[in-house]
Amino acid sequence: MKLGEIYKTEFDERPFRIIGIDKHEVFYDCLWSENNWTFSENFRGKSIFYRMSTDLFESKSELIDFQELTEKELKYFRPDLPMRMGRTKEFNWNSIDTNGIENLKSEFNHRKINANKIILVPFGKKGGYQKGQIIESESGLSEFDIVLNAKKIQESINDQLSNGIGFYRLGYEKGLPRYSIGEYLDRAGIMKE
C-alpha cells in the first residue's frame, strides 16, 4: 500500500484514498461525490483524519485506482511527519520531575521532526480535546521540545495522572500539522504496545 492509492473497502460504498501510512496505521480520505474528497477539498478548517490499523485496512480493501497527492495535499497532509512520537510508559504528564526531564531529554532530544511549527491539542478531564496551541522553534522541533511544551499545556488543562505519554497525529489546522497530546497508547486503539 502507498500514498495516493484508492481502495474499495468492506466498510463503505465510497472509495478510500490513502493520505498517510506506516506499519501500524492508515490515514485515508473518503470520496463523497464526484471528485469531492473530504480533506482534499477543505483546507481552510481543522481536520481529524480518518484512520484505521494498516492490517485491518489491508485485509478488508481492494485496490481500484491511483491518484497522486497534489503539492497542496502534500503541504497540508504532511505524510512525511510521524503519525505518533514521544511515546513512553515511564512518565505521565503531571509527574515529570527534574530527573525525569533529564531522562526524557536523553531519549528524545536527538529525534527531530521535519517541522518548525505544529499545533498541540491537550485532552481535558473527561477525555475530550481542548483548544490546540501552536508551538514553534526556528531551528526545528525535537521530540523533547514537543514534550516540554506539551507538559506545560497539559498540566494547565488536566491535573489527572496519565498512563504514560505520547503524541498522535490528528490532521491539520491553519495549515499546520496537528497532534493530540496523549498517553502511551492511542485513543483509537491502534497501538497495542
Backbone bond lengths (Angstrom), bond angles and torsions (degrees), N, CA, C in turn:
res aa  C-N    CA-C-N  psi(-1)  N-CA   C-N-CA  omega(-1)  CA-C   N-CA-C  phi
1 M - - - 1.452 - - 1.531 108.30 -
2 K 1.342 115.14 146.25 1.459 118.88 179.55 1.530 110.55 -151.58
3 L 1.327 114.52 167.22 1.459 121.37 179.79 1.525 110.88 -55.13
4 G 1.326 115.90 138.73 1.460 121.74 176.04 1.519 114.78 89.32
5 E 1.322 117.35 -15.00 1.467 118.42 179.33 1.531 110.02 -68.71
6 I 1.325 115.64 142.35 1.465 122.58 -178.52 1.523 107.86 -113.64
7 Y 1.318 114.81 132.59 1.457 121.04 -173.93 1.520 112.36 -125.01
8 K 1.322 114.31 146.63 1.461 122.20 165.49 1.530 104.24 -92.96
9 T 1.327 116.77 132.69 1.461 119.56 -176.39 1.522 111.20 -123.30
10 E 1.308 115.34 167.40 1.462 120.99 175.06 1.524 111.51 -81.86
11 F 1.322 117.68 -4.95 1.471 122.12 -174.71 1.519 113.47 -90.28
12 D 1.337 116.97 -25.32 1.456 120.51 -170.74 1.526 108.08 -157.85
13 E 1.329 116.45 149.98 1.463 120.33 176.28 1.523 111.47 -72.50
14 R 1.323 116.32 -26.07 1.460 120.87 -176.99 1.534 110.23 -79.85
15 P 1.327 116.77 146.81 1.465 120.21 178.03 1.534 112.11 -68.75
16 F 1.338 115.19 149.71 1.464 123.69 175.46 1.527 107.90 -113.09
17 R 1.324 116.38 137.35 1.468 121.98 179.03 1.524 109.07 -118.63
18 I 1.309 116.96 129.59 1.466 121.11 -178.26 1.527 110.48 -73.41
19 I 1.346 115.36 125.17 1.470 120.73 178.31 1.536 111.50 -119.39
20 G 1.310 116.87 -3.10 1.463 122.83 175.06 1.519 108.26 -167.30
21 I 1.326 116.46 144.06 1.463 118.53 -178.26 1.523 110.26 -159.32
22 D 1.317 114.83 143.56 1.458 122.25 166.74 1.526 107.26 -146.43
23 K 1.321 118.20 -170.88 1.465 119.44 -174.48 1.526 113.33 -69.08
24 H 1.344 117.83 -16.73 1.460 121.30 -177.89 1.527 114.38 -102.21
25 E 1.330 116.66 -32.02 1.463 119.55 -164.02 1.522 111.61 -146.43
26 V 1.338 114.95 149.03 1.463 122.83 174.68 1.528 107.90 -119.46
27 F 1.327 116.27 131.03 1.464 121.76 167.62 1.523 105.23 -99.49
28 Y 1.327 116.32 135.83 1.456 118.49 -177.86 1.523 110.98 -139.80
29 D 1.326 113.88 156.12 1.451 123.25 174.84 1.522 106.57 -106.21
30 C 1.314 116.61 156.98 1.465 120.77 -177.78 1.529 108.94 -123.86
31 L 1.313 116.73 134.19 1.464 122.25 178.58 1.525 109.20 -81.21
32 W 1.328 116.11 114.51 1.473 120.43 -177.58 1.515 112.55 -88.38
33 S 1.301 117.37 -35.06 1.464 122.03 176.45 1.522 106.67 -154.29
34 E 1.302 117.27 -177.51 1.461 121.23 -177.91 1.528 111.30 -47.75
35 N 1.327 116.38 111.05 1.472 123.55 178.76 1.524 114.57 54.99
36 N 1.313 117.81 31.21 1.468 121.48 179.09 1.528 108.60 -120.67
37 W 1.329 115.81 90.95 1.454 122.13 179.31 1.525 109.57 -84.83
38 T 1.300 117.02 148.41 1.461 122.73 -177.12 1.526 112.49 -57.59
39 F 1.322 117.32 -54.55 1.467 120.78 -173.99 1.519 112.55 -91.92
40 S 1.314 118.40 -33.54 1.464 121.58 -177.23 1.520 112.41 -67.76
41 E 1.287 117.22 -17.01 1.463 120.88 -178.73 1.527 112.21 -106.51
42 N 1.322 118.05 5.28 1.464 120.16 -173.55 1.529 110.32 -141.31
43 F 1.323 115.82 77.11 1.462 119.89 -178.03 1.528 112.92 -93.70
44 R 1.306 118.33 -5.47 1.465 120.70 -175.66 1.520 113.94 -79.48
45 G 1.305 117.85 -34.09 1.464 121.11 -174.63 1.510 112.75 -92.74
46 K 1.322 114.22 -156.96 1.453 119.21 173.91 1.514 108.62 -109.78
47 S 1.310 115.07 153.93 1.460 119.25 -175.53 1.517 111.19 -132.14
48 I 1.318 114.00 155.47 1.464 122.63 165.19 1.522 104.33 -126.48
49 F 1.326 115.62 112.12 1.457 120.57 -175.99 1.529 111.83 -61.05
50 Y 1.333 115.40 145.13 1.457 120.65 168.16 1.522 106.96 -67.83
51 R 1.339 116.95 143.62 1.459 120.19 -176.28 1.513 111.73 -151.25
52 M 1.317 115.14 155.56 1.470 122.20 169.65 1.522 107.55 -160.58
53 S 1.322 114.90 167.59 1.462 118.26 -179.68 1.525 109.48 -65.41
54 T 1.316 115.25 146.67 1.461 120.89 179.55 1.521 111.09 -60.12
55 D 1.329 117.32 -42.42 1.471 120.93 -179.76 1.528 111.70 -60.95
56 L 1.328 116.73 -45.46 1.464 120.34 -179.54 1.521 110.65 -65.24
57 F 1.334 116.51 -45.75 1.462 120.68 179.63 1.525 110.20 -57.82
58 E 1.323 115.88 -48.13 1.459 120.93 -176.92 1.533 111.96 -63.45
59 S 1.321 117.18 -38.05 1.467 120.32 -176.39 1.532 113.53 -77.45
60 K 1.320 117.89 -19.27 1.467 120.83 -175.09 1.530 112.97 -117.03
61 S 1.342 116.73 18.50 1.463 119.93 -174.42 1.525 111.37 -135.22
62 E 1.327 114.57 153.66 1.465 121.21 178.39 1.527 108.71 -130.05
63 L 1.327 116.59 127.47 1.462 122.40 179.79 1.524 109.91 -64.15
64 I 1.352 116.47 128.08 1.468 119.77 179.51 1.532 113.45 -123.70
65 D 1.347 117.64 -18.68 1.468 118.76 -175.34 1.526 109.01 -167.42
66 F 1.316 115.25 178.50 1.461 121.94 177.27 1.518 109.01 -145.49
67 Q 1.332 116.35 135.41 1.458 122.07 175.54 1.520 106.62 -140.95
68 E 1.333 115.67 106.08 1.456 120.58 -176.64 1.530 110.70 -57.02
69 L 1.324 116.59 143.91 1.462 120.63 176.79 1.519 108.99 -67.40
70 T 1.327 116.46 135.40 1.465 121.46 178.79 1.525 109.42 -75.65
71 E 1.330 116.29 168.53 1.465 119.99 177.08 1.530 111.13 -59.63
72 K 1.323 116.41 -39.41 1.459 120.08 179.18 1.529 111.08 -65.57
73 E 1.325 117.14 -42.33 1.465 120.59 177.63 1.522 110.58 -62.94
74 L 1.321 117.69 -43.16 1.465 120.71 177.87 1.520 110.94 -61.07
75 K 1.331 117.03 -38.48 1.467 121.65 179.32 1.533 111.62 -63.41
76 Y 1.323 117.41 -40.18 1.458 121.35 -177.76 1.531 113.18 -88.46
77 F 1.314 117.45 -41.80 1.468 120.62 -176.44 1.528 111.73 -75.10
78 R 1.322 117.44 -30.87 1.468 124.12 178.62 1.530 112.39 45.84
79 P 1.337 117.22 60.31 1.463 119.18 178.95 1.524 113.39 -66.76
80 D 1.332 116.92 -7.99 1.468 121.14 177.63 1.531 112.26 -77.85
81 L 1.329 117.41 -15.35 1.463 120.97 -178.53 1.526 110.73 -86.79
82 P 1.340 116.45 153.98 1.464 118.47 179.20 1.528 111.78 -65.80
83 M 1.318 115.91 145.76 1.462 121.66 176.54 1.521 110.69 -79.87
84 R 1.309 115.95 -25.50 1.470 121.77 176.22 1.512 106.75 -149.92
85 M 1.331 116.12 151.31 1.469 120.17 -178.70 1.524 109.16 -163.16
86 G 1.314 115.52 171.85 1.463 121.38 174.56 1.511 114.05 58.70
87 R 1.311 117.22 34.09 1.465 121.14 -175.77 1.522 110.75 -92.68
88 T 1.327 115.77 129.65 1.463 121.46 171.75 1.514 109.51 -154.68
89 K 1.320 115.72 145.19 1.470 121.67 177.06 1.531 111.09 -86.09
90 E 1.327 117.11 -14.67 1.463 122.37 -168.02 1.532 114.33 -72.51
91 F 1.309 118.32 -18.86 1.464 121.40 -174.87 1.517 110.23 -133.03
92 N 1.327 116.01 163.93 1.461 119.97 168.42 1.516 107.09 -131.25
93 W 1.325 115.86 162.56 1.467 119.95 -169.88 1.523 113.75 -59.86
94 N 1.291 118.70 -27.67 1.465 119.44 -173.63 1.524 113.66 -108.35
95 S 1.306 118.13 17.11 1.460 118.52 178.39 1.527 112.64 -142.71
96 I 1.304 116.85 34.88 1.462 120.08 177.21 1.532 107.83 -91.99
97 D 1.332 116.51 110.20 1.463 120.82 179.44 1.529 109.81 -92.32
98 T 1.326 116.99 -176.22 1.464 122.15 -177.83 1.525 111.36 -58.11
99 N 1.307 117.36 -41.77 1.456 121.77 177.98 1.530 110.49 -63.14
100 G 1.326 115.94 -41.57 1.457 121.14 177.70 1.522 112.25 -63.40
101 I 1.331 116.12 -39.19 1.469 120.96 178.13 1.531 109.39 -58.99
102 E 1.325 116.47 -44.09 1.472 120.01 179.93 1.528 111.03 -64.19
103 N 1.318 117.30 -40.70 1.468 120.41 177.43 1.529 111.29 -63.58
104 L 1.339 116.21 -42.54 1.461 120.31 178.29 1.529 110.65 -64.94
105 K 1.323 116.19 -38.53 1.465 120.47 179.14 1.525 110.58 -60.67
106 S 1.335 116.45 -45.40 1.468 118.74 -178.93 1.528 111.53 -66.73
107 E 1.316 117.73 -30.60 1.466 120.32 -179.44 1.525 113.23 -81.92
108 F 1.342 117.87 -38.18 1.462 120.53 -168.95 1.524 115.99 -113.90
109 N 1.325 119.99 -10.67 1.463 120.27 -174.13 1.530 112.88 -67.24
110 H 1.308 117.67 -30.97 1.466 121.36 -178.68 1.538 112.75 -81.19
111 R 1.323 117.63 -9.84 1.468 120.98 -179.14 1.527 109.49 -92.70
112 K 1.314 116.12 106.34 1.468 122.29 179.29 1.520 109.59 -99.09
113 I 1.324 115.60 149.03 1.466 119.38 171.81 1.528 107.40 -109.57
114 N 1.291 117.01 158.47 1.455 122.75 -175.74 1.536 110.93 -85.49
115 A 1.330 115.73 56.10 1.472 120.98 178.63 1.525 108.75 -156.92
116 N 1.318 115.26 142.88 1.465 121.18 176.27 1.524 112.02 -96.47
117 K 1.336 115.82 -13.36 1.459 120.19 -174.82 1.520 109.40 -149.70
118 I 1.343 116.49 131.10 1.465 121.74 175.86 1.523 108.67 -141.37
119 I 1.308 116.02 169.55 1.459 122.03 174.37 1.522 108.35 -110.00
120 L 1.337 116.09 128.31 1.463 122.02 175.64 1.515 108.91 -103.64
121 V 1.329 116.69 131.24 1.462 122.95 -176.82 1.529 108.54 -113.91
122 P 1.343 117.37 109.96 1.469 119.88 179.61 1.525 111.73 -77.52
123 F 1.340 115.60 166.79 1.458 120.32 175.55 1.522 109.11 -113.43
124 G 1.335 115.47 141.94 1.461 121.30 -178.46 1.515 112.45 -84.51
125 K 1.316 115.90 -179.06 1.471 122.11 -177.68 1.518 112.89 -61.77
126 K 1.339 116.69 -28.91 1.464 119.94 179.40 1.527 111.63 -96.18
127 G 1.332 116.55 8.36 1.455 121.02 175.19 1.512 116.14 93.77
128 G 1.333 118.63 -11.32 1.459 120.66 -178.02 1.519 112.63 -75.57
129 Y 1.329 115.43 154.90 1.461 120.33 176.97 1.523 110.09 -70.51
130 Q 1.317 115.18 141.19 1.455 122.52 176.27 1.530 108.20 -106.43
131 K 1.329 116.34 178.12 1.463 120.67 -179.04 1.528 110.33 -61.95
132 G 1.330 115.24 132.11 1.459 120.99 179.39 1.515 112.13 -74.81
133 Q 1.318 115.01 155.33 1.458 122.03 177.92 1.517 109.93 -126.66
134 I 1.318 115.73 137.89 1.460 121.38 179.10 1.522 109.32 -78.41
135 I 1.313 116.19 133.74 1.464 121.07 169.76 1.526 106.56 -122.91
136 E 1.340 116.44 150.89 1.450 118.77 -178.22 1.517 111.83 -154.51
137 S 1.314 114.26 161.37 1.456 123.07 176.21 1.514 107.36 -152.20
138 E 1.316 117.18 127.71 1.463 120.68 -178.87 1.529 111.69 -64.56
139 S 1.321 116.55 -27.85 1.468 120.15 -177.68 1.522 112.66 -92.50
140 G 1.314 118.05 6.32 1.464 121.87 -178.37 1.515 110.25 96.67
141 L 1.298 116.06 145.16 1.461 121.54 -176.77 1.521 111.42 -88.80
142 S 1.325 115.57 134.35 1.462 120.04 169.39 1.524 106.91 -97.49
143 E 1.318 116.24 162.78 1.461 119.01 176.25 1.531 109.89 -62.41
144 F 1.304 117.39 -31.15 1.461 120.15 177.64 1.532 111.07 -66.01
145 D 1.348 117.42 -43.45 1.477 120.80 175.11 1.522 110.23 -55.83
146 I 1.315 115.37 -42.31 1.465 120.88 -178.09 1.527 110.06 -66.65
147 V 1.338 117.53 -42.51 1.467 121.55 178.40 1.527 110.56 -60.29
148 L 1.328 117.50 -46.53 1.478 120.47 -178.90 1.528 111.53 -61.40
149 N 1.321 116.51 -45.10 1.467 120.23 178.14 1.520 111.05 -64.37
150 A 1.310 116.41 -42.87 1.470 120.80 -178.50 1.524 111.06 -64.51
151 K 1.312 117.02 -37.44 1.466 121.08 179.15 1.529 110.05 -57.93
152 K 1.319 116.50 -47.72 1.479 120.85 179.03 1.527 111.34 -63.06
153 I 1.324 115.53 -45.12 1.471 120.12 -178.64 1.522 110.59 -64.30
154 Q 1.335 116.53 -49.82 1.463 120.95 -174.97 1.523 111.24 -66.67
155 E 1.333 117.96 -40.57 1.468 121.04 178.55 1.527 112.08 -61.01
156 S 1.332 116.47 -34.09 1.468 119.82 -178.77 1.527 112.38 -73.80
157 I 1.328 117.20 -18.25 1.465 122.54 -176.15 1.526 112.42 -101.65
158 N 1.330 116.03 -39.30 1.457 120.31 -168.47 1.527 109.61 -144.34
159 D 1.326 116.92 118.79 1.465 120.40 -178.31 1.530 113.13 -94.44
160 Q 1.331 117.31 5.75 1.462 120.40 179.62 1.525 110.52 -78.20
161 L 1.331 116.07 150.14 1.460 120.58 177.49 1.523 110.02 -70.10
162 S 1.304 115.56 145.64 1.465 120.54 177.04 1.525 109.10 -108.45
163 N 1.313 116.04 164.84 1.466 122.25 177.09 1.519 108.88 -96.58
164 G 1.319 115.63 76.46 1.452 121.03 -175.86 1.518 110.49 84.35
165 I 1.336 115.47 -174.46 1.464 120.70 179.00 1.526 109.17 -133.62
166 G 1.318 115.66 157.59 1.456 121.44 176.55 1.519 110.50 179.24
167 F 1.317 114.90 165.57 1.471 121.99 178.98 1.516 108.33 -127.65
168 Y 1.327 115.47 139.45 1.457 121.11 -176.34 1.514 109.17 -132.85
169 R 1.324 115.72 130.56 1.458 121.03 -178.09 1.523 109.61 -65.02
170 L 1.315 116.27 127.45 1.461 121.56 176.11 1.527 111.09 -94.95
171 G 1.319 116.62 -51.70 1.459 122.56 -174.63 1.509 108.57 168.36
172 Y 1.341 116.50 -125.30 1.460 120.72 178.68 1.522 109.86 -143.57
173 E 1.326 115.15 160.87 1.462 123.16 175.98 1.515 107.08 -155.20
174 K 1.322 116.65 131.31 1.467 121.82 -179.47 1.528 111.23 54.82
175 G 1.322 116.35 32.58 1.454 120.84 179.73 1.518 114.63 77.70
176 L 1.332 117.00 5.19 1.464 120.86 -177.98 1.525 111.08 -110.17
177 P 1.333 116.61 147.78 1.466 119.50 174.27 1.527 110.03 -62.64
178 R 1.311 115.81 140.63 1.462 122.53 -175.46 1.527 109.28 -120.35
179 Y 1.344 116.07 126.39 1.468 121.93 179.89 1.518 109.64 -123.65
180 S 1.326 115.55 140.56 1.461 118.96 172.40 1.522 108.62 -86.58
181 I 1.319 115.28 140.96 1.456 121.39 169.53 1.522 104.45 -80.37
182 G 1.303 116.62 124.48 1.453 118.87 -174.85 1.510 113.15 -138.25
183 E 1.302 114.14 -162.32 1.450 122.22 179.29 1.533 108.45 -103.77
184 Y 1.309 116.28 -173.15 1.460 119.85 -179.21 1.526 111.10 -60.96
185 L 1.325 117.45 -44.00 1.462 121.50 175.61 1.519 109.42 -96.57
186 D 1.319 116.58 143.90 1.461 121.30 -177.29 1.533 111.68 -77.85
187 R 1.309 115.83 159.11 1.460 121.87 -179.47 1.527 112.52 -72.75
188 A 1.324 116.83 -23.82 1.458 120.44 -179.23 1.537 111.57 -75.62
189 G 1.324 117.58 -11.82 1.448 121.03 178.72 1.521 113.53 77.99
190 I 1.320 117.27 17.06 1.458 120.61 -178.70 1.522 110.65 -80.68
191 M 1.325 116.83 -41.38 1.465 120.31 179.93 1.526 108.71 -84.25
192 K 1.308 115.61 122.11 1.470 120.98 179.49 1.515 111.16 -97.83
193 E 1.302 116.48 -20.94 1.461 121.36 179.61 1.503 110.33 -153.19
